[in-house]
Amino acid sequence: MRLSSRDVSLTAVFAALYVVINVVQMFSIGNPFVSGPVQLRVADCLIALAALLGWPVVFGVTVGCVVSNVLSNMMYFLGPVDIIMGPFANFIAAGLVFLLRRRHLLACVIGALPIGLIVGGYLWWFFDVPEVLALMPAWLGMIVSITISSLIAVAVIGYSLLTILSRPSVIEPLKSRGLKVLAKS
């Protein structure tokens, strides 16, 4: 795998987009929806775009998650586990979307699962489970909560965004400007 300067630039754009969307969401809606027990990160919709733009998105949402988690740790100190495991979950999720890119909906659904399993697998140490899921063991309730949130962000919002951006009327101008766009075969 060889990354061009265009790929590095696109990676930086996606990292910045991920951080900006999280910061805007954090200060407009509230931090619990970015780093709490529900964690409906709208920025995770960008993960779906790995099916269209490949490795730059995979690396961009990973780096963006590192920066976002460092920023959110200033409000909720979750420590190194969050700064390491959250981006790892995003890397796996975006990597799966990239690998399954020929089947967009399946890729987005499967891509949402690692976030729920990995992030939900440790987040219950720091937060109480949402009341709706309180009848389950805490670890399972948190995994279910984060998985549902991730499915909304990646498989609903992200898939919708991917579908819109996969139209020939969008892809052709991107290709004409030199971007490597992965067409669905």
C-alpha positions as CSV (number, residue, x, y, z in Angstrom):
1,M,0.0,0.0,0.0
2,R,1.5,3.3,-1.1
3,L,0.0,6.6,0.1
4,S,0.3,9.6,-2.1
5,S,0.4,13.2,-0.9
6,R,-3.3,13.4,-2.0
7,D,-4.1,10.4,0.2
8,V,-2.3,12.0,3.2
9,S,-4.2,15.3,2.6
10,L,-7.5,13.4,2.4
11,T,-6.6,11.6,5.7
12,A,-6.0,14.9,7.3
13,V,-9.3,16.3,6.0
14,F,-11.2,13.3,7.5
15,A,-9.4,13.5,10.8
16,A,-10.3,17.2,11.0
17,L,-13.9,16.6,10.0
18,Y,-14.2,13.9,12.7
19,V,-12.9,16.2,15.4
20,V,-14.9,19.2,14.3
21,I,-18.2,17.2,14.1
22,N,-17.5,15.8,17.6
23,V,-16.6,19.2,19.1
24,V,-19.7,20.8,17.6
25,Q,-21.9,18.0,18.8
26,M,-20.2,18.1,22.3
27,F,-20.9,21.8,22.7
28,S,-24.3,21.9,21.1
29,I,-26.0,18.8,22.4
30,G,-23.8,17.8,25.3
31,N,-20.8,15.7,26.0
32,P,-22.6,12.5,27.2
33,F,-23.7,12.0,23.6
34,V,-20.1,12.1,22.4
35,S,-18.3,10.3,25.2
36,G,-21.0,9.0,27.6
37,P,-23.1,5.9,28.0
38,V,-25.2,6.5,24.9
39,Q,-22.3,7.9,22.7
40,L,-24.2,8.6,19.5
41,R,-21.2,10.1,17.7
42,V,-22.6,11.7,14.5
43,A,-18.9,11.8,13.3
44,D,-19.0,8.0,13.1
45,C,-21.0,8.4,9.9
46,L,-17.7,9.2,8.2
47,I,-16.6,5.6,8.8
48,A,-19.1,4.5,6.0
49,L,-17.1,6.6,3.5
50,A,-14.2,4.1,3.7
51,A,-16.3,2.1,1.2
52,L,-15.9,5.0,-1.3
53,L,-12.5,6.6,-0.6
54,G,-10.6,3.7,1.1
55,W,-7.5,4.0,3.3
56,P,-7.5,7.8,3.7
57,V,-10.9,7.5,5.5
58,V,-9.8,4.5,7.6
59,F,-6.7,6.4,8.8
60,G,-8.6,9.7,9.1
61,V,-11.4,8.5,11.4
62,T,-8.8,6.7,13.5
63,V,-6.6,9.8,14.0
64,G,-9.7,12.0,14.4
65,C,-10.9,9.6,17.2
66,V,-7.6,9.9,19.0
67,V,-7.8,13.7,19.0
68,S,-11.6,13.6,19.9
69,N,-10.9,11.2,22.8
70,V,-8.1,13.3,24.1
71,L,-10.4,16.4,24.1
72,S,-13.3,14.6,25.7
73,N,-10.9,13.2,28.3
74,M,-10.5,16.8,29.5
75,M,-14.2,16.6,30.6
76,Y,-14.5,13.0,31.5
77,F,-11.2,11.4,32.5
78,L,-11.5,7.9,31.1
79,G,-7.7,7.6,30.7
80,P,-5.5,5.8,28.3
81,V,-7.9,3.0,27.7
82,D,-10.3,5.3,25.9
83,I,-7.5,7.1,24.0
84,I,-6.2,3.7,22.7
85,M,-9.3,1.5,22.4
86,G,-11.7,4.0,20.9
87,P,-9.5,4.7,17.9
88,F,-8.7,1.0,17.6
89,A,-12.4,0.3,17.3
90,N,-12.7,3.0,14.6
91,F,-9.8,1.5,12.7
92,I,-11.4,-2.0,12.8
93,A,-14.8,-0.6,11.9
94,A,-13.6,1.5,8.9
95,G,-11.3,-1.3,7.8
96,L,-14.3,-3.7,7.7
97,V,-16.3,-1.2,5.7
98,F,-13.4,-0.9,3.3
99,L,-13.1,-4.7,3.0
100,L,-16.8,-5.2,2.5
101,R,-17.2,-2.1,0.2
102,R,-18.9,-3.9,-2.6
103,R,-22.0,-4.4,-0.4
104,H,-22.6,-1.0,1.2
105,L,-25.4,-1.8,3.6
106,L,-23.7,-4.9,4.9
107,A,-20.4,-3.1,5.2
108,C,-22.0,-0.3,7.3
109,V,-23.9,-2.7,9.6
110,I,-20.8,-4.9,10.1
111,G,-18.6,-1.8,10.5
112,A,-20.8,-0.6,13.4
113,L,-20.3,-3.7,15.5
114,P,-16.7,-3.4,16.5
115,I,-17.4,0.0,18.0
116,G,-20.3,-1.4,20.1
117,L,-18.3,-4.4,21.2
118,I,-14.9,-2.7,21.9
119,V,-16.1,0.7,23.3
120,G,-19.1,-0.8,25.1
121,G,-16.8,-3.5,26.5
122,Y,-14.8,-0.9,28.5
123,L,-17.2,2.0,28.9
124,W,-19.3,0.3,31.6
125,W,-16.3,0.8,33.9
126,F,-16.8,4.6,33.8
127,F,-20.5,5.1,33.3
128,D,-23.8,3.7,34.6
129,V,-25.8,1.8,32.0
130,P,-28.8,3.7,30.5
131,E,-31.9,3.0,32.6
132,V,-33.6,1.3,29.8
133,L,-30.9,-1.4,29.8
134,A,-30.5,-1.6,33.6
135,L,-32.0,-5.1,33.8
136,M,-29.0,-6.5,31.9
137,P,-25.6,-7.0,33.4
138,A,-23.7,-3.7,33.3
139,W,-21.2,-4.8,30.7
140,L,-23.9,-6.2,28.4
141,G,-26.1,-3.2,28.7
142,M,-23.3,-0.9,27.8
143,I,-22.4,-3.0,24.7
144,V,-26.0,-3.0,23.6
145,S,-26.3,0.8,24.2
146,I,-23.1,1.6,22.2
147,T,-23.9,-0.9,19.5
148,I,-27.4,0.7,18.9
149,S,-25.8,4.2,18.9
150,S,-23.1,3.0,16.4
151,L,-25.7,1.3,14.2
152,I,-27.6,4.6,14.0
153,A,-24.4,6.6,13.2
154,V,-22.7,4.2,10.8
155,A,-25.5,2.0,9.3
156,V,-28.2,4.7,9.1
157,I,-26.6,8.1,8.8
158,G,-23.4,6.8,7.3
159,Y,-25.1,4.5,4.8
160,S,-27.4,7.4,3.7
161,L,-24.4,9.7,3.2
162,L,-22.5,6.9,1.3
163,T,-25.5,6.3,-0.9
164,I,-25.8,10.0,-1.8
165,L,-22.1,10.4,-2.4
166,S,-21.9,7.2,-4.5
167,R,-24.0,8.7,-7.3
168,P,-22.2,9.1,-10.6
169,S,-23.0,12.8,-10.5
170,V,-20.9,13.1,-7.4
171,I,-18.2,10.5,-8.2
172,E,-17.3,11.8,-11.7
173,P,-16.3,15.3,-10.5
174,L,-14.2,13.7,-7.7
175,K,-12.4,11.5,-10.1
176,S,-11.9,14.3,-12.6
177,R,-10.0,16.2,-9.8
178,G,-7.7,13.2,-9.2
179,L,-9.3,11.5,-6.2
180,K,-9.2,7.8,-6.1
181,V,-12.8,6.7,-5.8
182,L,-13.6,3.1,-5.2
183,A,-16.6,2.2,-7.5
184,K,-19.0,-0.4,-6.3
185,S,-18.7,-3.4,-8.6
